[in-house]
Amino acid sequence: MIKTSSILIAPTLVCLVARGNSPIKTNNIPQVDIPTASIIVDFSVNNGTGFANVFGVGCNGTTVADLALMKNDLGIPVIRLDQPLGWNATVPETTITNYKNNIGDVANPANWHWNTTINDAHHAGIKVLLDIGYFPPWLTYTGRENGMPKDLSVYQDICMKVYQHYKGIIDYVELGNELNGVNARNNWSETPGPLCDAGSPYSTFDAAFNAVYKAFADGIRSVDPNIPLGGPALGDAAFSDGTGASHLAALLENNFNNVNFFSFHVYGRQTATSDDHFGVYQNTAVKKGKSSSFMTFMDEWGVGGDPVPAEDREGIEALPYVGLCLTKFYMENAAGANIYRFDRAQFPSDKNYHSLNQDGSPTYKCRTWRLLARQLGLSAGDGSVKGASYSGVPIAGAAVNSTGVRVAWLITRTAINAKVTFKGLPDGSYSAQVYEASGSNDATSVRQTINFQVNGERGDIRISAPANSVVGIEDIRGM
């Protein structure tokens, strides 16, 4: 329960769906005459592509049942999963010499350890962003998972064999996970980072990473010339200190043809106007010669902190907060985003990152995915972003989804009565269905139907929404 203006109101997510030529049950929910918020949607405006992959997730571990829920119930299109080379998690512990001579058959992938969740995700119909993270400790100068490989030919061979194992069931391959030395294991937050430690011949992160990336790309390209490759999944200090753009520029200068996307992490509380650097990275890539369709992935995001806040766990606060972030990423044409993380809670009072309860049931934030990704169809394929202006709410959005259906939505943290104005529609009679996701409504069925008129290519509806809610409008067409 959230206290608003001294009145306890259950947090809510609301979605509107307008359908024509279909029998629809109408629930007579009272409309309030005086609006406290205004949203203007203009379908004549084209603001570029809205990418389905912003509704992605990341997992440390999941189950077949959880993957089915993600795909079929919540509409999640892509998942970031790792095949970690660190901790001897893939290749058994050995030495460089023994690997090269295949002593004990250690270079044979049949004897390696594999992440079966990757196969499960593919069979569930979810695209896979594979992160080949870290390095075998026996291969590095530091003797740790985050050090620079001593022999890049061995590392290239490992990357080639990892990709061969998963070829055909993964959709993107990423190198690195916060190797710029931030928010990492073993207290390695020094500058320029662990790739330059303990005898490494490289004095800067960029020089070291570019050498590793070339070996990574050469290994995979020897098997598949077309699979999208990218990295380096920069830790969020590269976002906050502004070095991310220079890292991207250096990567493109040295590995231009084999960089298909750039990935980075951002932790911190987002607002509708906060800078998440999608635009900065996109502009950097274009200046270096990439096309405007170059992909930038925020493949980890969350509020973060210690303790982990409710928005990153099961709290009701996560419902509108996730809605705000997903809307922001979609409306600003981000190519992809993966929330950290969509695992189950490990125990009932788990305060770590999670999105599912211990028993696998969805937390409140899942209702946001169900509404935006599935009910509005925003994750079914790439859509077209339309005009949306607003007052009295944190953010609102509008699009034509991949099936050609007009949709719009808003997010609010406080109870509101909203006037929603549609522009750029042919004159005529329309019908809008309202969905709600809240503490008492899970967005699986229509809450309300509203009929309205469009005159002079402009029509209005009124809708009420409790605190912490998202209102969405889908299939806006004449009756």
C-alpha positions in Angstrom: 0.0 0.0 0.0 1.2 3.5 -0.9 0.2 6.6 1.0 -0.9 9.4 -1.3 -2.5 12.6 0.0 -3.2 10.9 3.3 -5.3 8.3 1.6 -4.1 4.7 1.2 -4.4 3.6 -2.4 -3.3 0.3 -3.9 -0.6 0.8 -6.5 -1.8 0.1 -10.1 -0.9 -0.3 -13.7 -3.7 0.5 -16.2 -3.8 -0.2 -19.9 -6.3 0.9 -22.5 -7.1 -1.1 -25.6 -9.3 0.3 -28.4 -10.8 -2.3 -30.8 -13.1 -1.9 -33.7 -15.7 -4.4 -35.1 -15.6 -6.7 -32.1 -18.2 -7.5 -29.5 -16.9 -6.0 -26.2 -18.4 -6.1 -22.8 -18.6 -2.6 -21.3 -18.1 -2.0 -17.6 -19.6 1.3 -16.5 -16.7 2.7 -14.4 -17.5 6.4 -13.4 -15.5 9.1 -15.3 -14.2 12.1 -13.3 -14.9 15.5 -14.9 -11.8 17.4 -13.7 -8.5 15.9 -15.0 -5.3 16.1 -13.0 -3.1 14.9 -15.9 -3.1 15.4 -19.7 -1.6 13.2 -22.4 -1.6 14.2 -26.0 -0.9 11.4 -28.5 -0.2 12.3 -32.1 -0.2 9.4 -34.6 0.8 11.7 -37.5 4.2 12.1 -36.0 7.0 9.5 -36.8 9.8 9.5 -34.2 11.8 6.5 -35.5 11.8 2.8 -34.5 10.7 1.4 -31.2 12.7 -1.8 -30.6 11.2 -4.9 -29.1 14.5 -5.8 -27.5 14.1 -3.1 -24.8 11.8 -5.6 -23.1 14.7 -8.0 -22.5 15.9 -9.5 -19.3 19.1 -11.0 -17.8 19.3 -14.0 -15.6 22.0 -15.7 -13.5 19.8 -18.9 -13.4 16.3 -19.9 -14.4 14.1 -22.9 -15.1 12.1 -24.2 -18.1 8.9 -23.2 -16.3 10.2 -19.6 -15.7 11.2 -19.3 -19.4 7.8 -20.3 -20.5 6.2 -17.7 -18.2 8.6 -15.1 -19.6 7.8 -15.8 -23.2 4.1 -16.8 -23.1 2.7 -14.7 -20.3 4.9 -11.7 -20.1 6.0 -11.3 -23.7 9.8 -11.2 -23.0 11.6 -11.3 -26.3 15.3 -11.7 -25.4 17.4 -12.9 -22.5 21.0 -12.3 -21.6 22.8 -15.4 -20.4 26.4 -16.2 -19.9 28.9 -18.9 -20.6 31.5 -17.8 -18.1 35.1 -18.7 -18.7 36.1 -17.5 -15.3 36.3 -19.7 -12.2 37.2 -22.6 -14.6 33.5 -22.7 -15.1 33.7 -23.8 -18.8 37.2 -25.2 -19.5 38.5 -27.4 -16.7 41.6 -26.2 -14.8 44.8 -26.8 -16.7 47.9 -25.0 -18.0 48.5 -23.2 -21.3 51.0 -25.9 -22.3 48.6 -28.7 -21.4 45.7 -27.0 -23.3 47.8 -26.6 -26.4 48.9 -30.2 -26.3 45.4 -31.4 -25.3 46.7 -33.2 -22.2 43.9 -35.1 -20.6 41.7 -34.2 -23.6 41.2 -30.8 -21.9 40.8 -28.9 -25.2 37.9 -31.1 -26.3 34.6 -29.2 -25.8 32.9 -32.5 -25.0 34.6 -32.3 -21.7 33.7 -28.8 -20.9 30.8 -27.5 -18.7 27.9 -25.9 -20.6 25.0 -23.6 -19.6 21.9 -25.7 -20.5 19.6 -22.7 -19.8 20.8 -21.3 -23.2 19.3 -24.3 -25.0 16.1 -24.0 -22.8 15.7 -20.3 -23.7 16.0 -21.0 -27.4 13.5 -23.8 -27.2 11.1 -21.5 -25.3 11.2 -19.1 -28.3 13.3 -16.4 -26.5 16.3 -14.9 -28.3 19.6 -15.3 -26.5 22.3 -12.6 -26.0 25.3 -14.8 -25.1 27.9 -13.2 -22.9 31.3 -14.9 -23.0 32.5 -13.4 -19.7 35.9 -13.3 -18.1 38.8 -15.6 -18.7 40.1 -19.0 -17.3 42.3 -18.0 -14.3 45.1 -20.4 -15.6 45.3 -18.4 -18.8 45.7 -14.9 -17.2 48.7 -12.9 -16.0 46.9 -12.2 -12.7 45.8 -15.8 -12.1 42.3 -14.4 -11.7 39.2 -14.4 -14.0 39.5 -10.7 -14.8 43.2 -10.6 -15.9 44.6 -10.3 -19.3 45.1 -13.7 -21.2 48.8 -14.6 -21.6 48.2 -16.4 -24.9 45.5 -15.0 -27.1 45.7 -17.9 -29.5 44.4 -20.1 -26.7 41.7 -17.6 -25.9 40.7 -17.4 -29.6 40.4 -21.2 -29.8 38.2 -21.3 -26.7 35.9 -18.6 -28.1 35.6 -20.5 -31.4 34.6 -23.7 -29.6 32.1 -21.9 -27.3 30.4 -20.4 -30.4 30.5 -23.7 -32.3 28.7 -25.4 -29.3 25.8 -22.9 -29.4 25.7 -22.0 -33.1 22.1 -21.8 -34.3 20.5 -21.3 -30.9 21.9 -17.9 -30.0 21.3 -14.5 -31.6 24.0 -12.2 -30.3 27.5 -12.8 -28.8 29.0 -10.4 -26.4 32.6 -10.2 -24.9 33.2 -8.9 -21.5 31.4 -8.0 -18.3 32.5 -4.8 -16.6 36.1 -5.5 -17.5 36.8 -1.7 -17.2 37.4 -2.6 -13.6 34.2 -1.3 -11.9 31.7 -3.1 -9.8 33.7 -6.3 -10.2 34.8 -9.3 -8.2 38.0 -9.6 -6.1 38.1 -5.8 -5.3 39.5 -4.9 -8.7 38.2 -1.4 -8.9 41.6 0.1 -9.7 42.5 2.1 -12.8 43.3 1.3 -15.6 41.9 -2.1 -14.6 42.9 -5.7 -14.2 43.6 -6.3 -17.9 46.8 -4.2 -17.3 48.0 -5.9 -14.1 50.7 -8.4 -13.1 52.9 -8.4 -16.2 50.3 -7.6 -18.8 52.0 -5.9 -21.8 49.1 -3.4 -22.0 49.1 -0.1 -20.2 45.5 1.0 -21.0 42.2 -0.7 -20.8 41.4 0.1 -24.5 44.7 -1.4 -25.8 44.2 -4.5 -23.7 40.5 -4.9 -24.5 41.0 -4.4 -28.3 43.6 -7.1 -28.4 41.2 -9.5 -26.5 38.3 -8.5 -28.7 40.2 -9.2 -31.9 41.0 -12.8 -30.7 37.3 -13.2 -29.6 36.0 -12.0 -33.0 38.6 -13.9 -35.1 37.6 -17.1 -33.3 33.9 -16.7 -33.8 34.2 -15.3 -37.4 36.1 -18.4 -38.4 32.8 -20.3 -37.8 30.2 -17.7 -38.6 30.7 -14.4 -40.6 27.3 -13.1 -39.8 26.4 -13.5 -36.1 26.2 -10.0 -34.4 29.2 -9.5 -32.1 29.7 -6.7 -29.6 30.8 -5.6 -26.1 32.3 -4.7 -23.8 29.4 -4.5 -21.3 31.0 -1.6 -19.6 30.6 -1.1 -15.9 28.4 1.8 -14.9 31.4 4.0 -13.9 32.1 4.4 -17.6 28.6 5.9 -17.8 29.0 8.2 -14.8 32.5 9.4 -15.6 31.8 9.9 -19.3 34.6 7.5 -20.6 32.2 5.1 -22.3 32.2 7.1 -25.6 36.0 7.0 -25.7 36.0 3.3 -25.1 33.5 2.8 -28.0 35.6 5.0 -30.3 38.7 3.0 -29.5 36.9 -0.3 -30.1 35.6 0.9 -33.5 39.0 2.2 -34.5 40.6 -1.1 -34.0 37.8 -3.7 -34.7 35.4 -1.7 -36.9 34.1 -4.6 -39.1 33.5 -7.0 -36.2 31.6 -4.7 -33.9 27.9 -4.9 -34.5 26.7 -3.6 -31.2 28.0 -1.7 -28.2 26.9 -2.8 -24.7 27.0 -1.0 -21.3 25.5 -1.1 -17.8 23.7 1.6 -15.9 22.7 1.5 -12.3 21.0 4.5 -10.7 17.5 5.9 -10.4 16.1 6.9 -13.9 13.8 9.7 -14.6 12.1 10.6 -17.9 14.8 13.2 -18.6 17.9 11.6 -17.1 20.8 10.9 -19.5 21.3 7.2 -20.1 23.9 7.8 -22.9 22.0 5.9 -25.7 22.2 9.0 -27.8 25.9 9.7 -26.9 26.9 6.2 -27.9 24.9 6.2 -31.1 26.4 9.5 -32.2 29.9 8.3 -31.4 29.4 5.2 -33.6 28.0 7.3 -36.5 31.0 9.6 -36.2 33.3 6.6 -36.5 31.5 5.5 -39.7 28.8 3.2 -38.5 25.2 3.6 -39.9 22.4 5.1 -37.9 21.1 1.6 -37.3 24.1 0.6 -35.2 22.9 -1.1 -32.1 23.5 0.0 -28.5 22.4 -2.3 -25.7 22.0 -1.4 -22.1 22.3 -5.1 -21.2 22.2 -4.5 -17.4 20.1 -1.9 -15.7 18.5 -1.3 -12.3 18.5 1.2 -9.5 21.2 -0.6 -7.6 22.7 0.1 -4.2 23.2 -1.5 -0.8 20.7 -2.6 0.3 19.1 -3.4 -3.0 16.0 -1.2 -3.3 12.4 -2.5 -3.7 12.4 -1.4 -7.4 15.0 -4.1 -8.0 13.1 -6.8 -6.1 9.5 -7.6 -5.4 8.2 -4.2 -4.2 5.1 -2.6 -5.6 7.3 0.5 -6.3 8.8 -1.6 -9.1 5.6 -1.6 -11.2 5.6 2.0 -12.3 9.4 2.4 -12.1 9.9 -0.4 -14.6 7.2 1.1 -16.7 9.0 4.4 -16.7 12.3 2.9 -17.7 10.9 0.7 -20.5 8.9 3.6 -21.9 12.0 5.8 -21.8 14.1 3.3 -23.6 11.5 2.5 -26.2 10.6 6.1 -26.9 14.3 7.1 -27.4 14.9 4.3 -29.9 17.2 2.2 -27.8 18.1 -1.0 -29.6 17.9 -3.2 -26.5 17.9 -3.3 -22.7 18.0 -6.1 -20.2 16.9 -5.6 -16.6 19.1 -7.1 -13.9 17.8 -9.6 -13.1 14.9 -11.9 -13.8 15.8 -14.7 -11.4 13.7 -16.1 -8.5 14.1 -15.0 -5.0 16.3 -17.5 -3.1 14.2 -17.3 0.0 11.0 -15.5 1.2 12.8 -12.3 2.5 15.5 -12.3 -0.2 16.9 -8.7 -0.5 19.0 -9.4 -3.6 18.0 -8.6 -7.2 15.1 -10.7 -8.4 11.9 -10.5 -10.4 10.1 -13.7 -9.5 9.1 -15.0 -6.1 10.7 -18.0 -4.6 7.9 -20.3 -5.9 8.3 -18.8 -9.5 5.2 -16.7 -9.3 5.5 -13.2 -10.9 6.3 -10.1 -8.7 4.5 -6.8 -9.3 7.1 -5.6 -11.9 6.1 -8.6 -14.1 2.7 -7.0 -14.6 4.3 -4.1 -16.4 5.8 -6.5 -18.9 2.5 -8.3 -19.3 0.8 -5.0 -20.1 3.4 -3.2 -22.3 5.1 -6.1 -23.9 2.3 -8.6 -24.3 -1.1 -6.7 -24.2 0.2 -3.7 -26.2 2.3 -6.0 -28.4 5.4 -3.9 -28.1 7.7 -6.9 -27.8 6.3 -8.9 -30.7 8.5 -7.0 -33.2 9.9 -3.6 -33.9 7.3 -0.8 -34.1 7.1 2.9 -35.0 7.4 5.5 -32.2 4.8 8.2 -32.4 4.3 11.6 -30.7 3.5 11.8 -27.0 3.4 14.9 -24.8 2.2 14.9 -21.2 1.8 16.8 -17.9 0.8 15.5 -14.5 2.5 12.1 -15.1 6.2 11.1 -15.1 6.2 9.8 -18.7 3.9 8.6 -21.5 4.4 6.9 -24.8 2.8 6.1 -28.2 3.6 3.8 -31.1 2.3 1.7 -33.9 3.3 -1.8 -33.1 4.8 -4.4 -35.5 1.3 -5.6 -36.5 0.2 -2.1 -37.4 -1.9 -1.5 -34.3 -1.9 2.0 -32.7 -1.0 2.0 -29.0 -0.4 4.5 -26.3 0.3 4.4 -22.6 1.1 6.5 -19.5 2.8 5.9 -16.1 1.8 7.5 -12.8 3.0 7.2 -9.3 0.0 9.1 -7.8 -3.7 8.6 -8.2 -4.9 10.7 -11.3 -7.8 11.5 -13.5 -6.3 11.8 -17.0 -7.6 13.4 -20.2 -6.1 11.5 -23.1 -6.2 13.3 -26.5 -5.7 11.4 -29.7 -4.6 13.4 -32.8 -3.9 12.3 -36.3 -6.9 9.9 -36.5 -9.6 9.8 -39.2 -12.9 11.1 -38.0 -15.4 8.6 -36.7 -16.5 6.4 -33.8 -13.9 4.5 -31.7 -13.8 2.1 -28.8 -11.0 1.8 -26.3 -10.4 -1.1 -23.9 -8.7 -0.4 -20.6 -6.3 -2.8 -18.9 -5.0 -2.4 -15.4 -2.0 -3.9 -13.6 -1.9 -3.1 -9.9 -1.8 -4.7 -6.5 -5.3 -5.9 -7.2 -5.3 -6.4 -10.9 -2.7 -8.3 -13.0 -3.5 -7.0 -16.5 -4.8 -10.3 -17.8 -8.3 -9.1 -18.7 -10.0 -5.9 -19.8 -11.0 -3.6 -17.0 -13.1 -1.1 -18.9 -14.4 -0.1 -22.4 -14.7 3.5 -23.5 -16.4 4.7 -26.7 -15.4 8.0 -28.1 -15.7 10.2 -31.2 -12.9 11.7 -33.3 -13.8 15.0 -35.0 -11.3 17.1 -36.9 -8.8 14.3 -36.4 -9.0 14.8 -32.6 -10.7 12.8 -29.9 -10.6 12.7 -26.1 -11.2 10.1 -23.4 -11.1 10.4 -19.6 -9.7 7.7 -17.4 -8.9 7.3 -13.7 -5.8 5.5 -12.4 -4.8 4.7 -8.9 -1.3 5.4 -7.5 1.7 3.6 -9.2 0.1 2.7 -12.5 0.5 2.6 -16.2 -2.4 3.3 -18.7 -2.1 1.8 -22.1 -4.3 2.1 -25.2 -4.2 -0.5 -28.0 -5.8 -1.2 -31.3 -7.2 2.4 -31.8 -9.4 2.1 -34.8 -13.0 3.0 -35.8 -16.0 1.0 -34.8 
